[in-house]
């Protein structure tokens, strides 16, 4: 349970950095934005691959 609190705390700190409420080096802020956007893009790609695999599986059933 304490690990969940720790993860939520890290998420809140990251959102503060991304939003500009916490003063950090601008390079760090931009790097964090690139990491977040890259993670979102990778997630979308994984969902796309899974949908294609599901389509192939369903076509083979017919």
N, C-alpha and C positions, 0 to 999 in steps of 0.2 A: 504494500500500500504506500509505503514511503517513497518507493521508486516512482510511482505514478505522480506524487506530489512534486518530486524532483523534475520529472519530465515536463509537467505543466509549468513549473517555474522557468525552465529553460525556454519553453515556447513563448511565454510572456516576455521574457527578456529579448528574445529574437524579434518579436513583433515591435517592441519598443525601439530596437535598433533600426529595423526596416522603416518604421514610421518617422524616424528622426527625433524622437523624444529623448533618446540617450545620445550624448555626444561621443562619437567614435571617429576614427580615421575614415575619411570618405572612401578610400580604397577598400577597406573592410566592408563598408556598407554596400558598395557596388558588387563586391565579390559575393556577399551574402545574397543579394538580389539574383545574381547569375546562378548561384547554387539552387535557390528556390525555383526559379524558372526552369532550370535544367531538370530538376526533380519532377516538376509538373509535366514537362514534355516527355520525360521517360515514362511516367505513369500513363499518359495518353497513348504512347506507343505500345505499352504492354497490354492495355485494354484493346487496342486495335488488333494486335497479334492474337489475343485470346478469342476475339470475335471471329477472325478468319479461321482459326482452328476449330471453333465451334461450328462454323458453316460447313467446313470440310467434313467434319464428323457427322453432321446431320444429313449431308448429301449422300454419304456412304451407307446410311441406314436405309434409304429408300430403294 
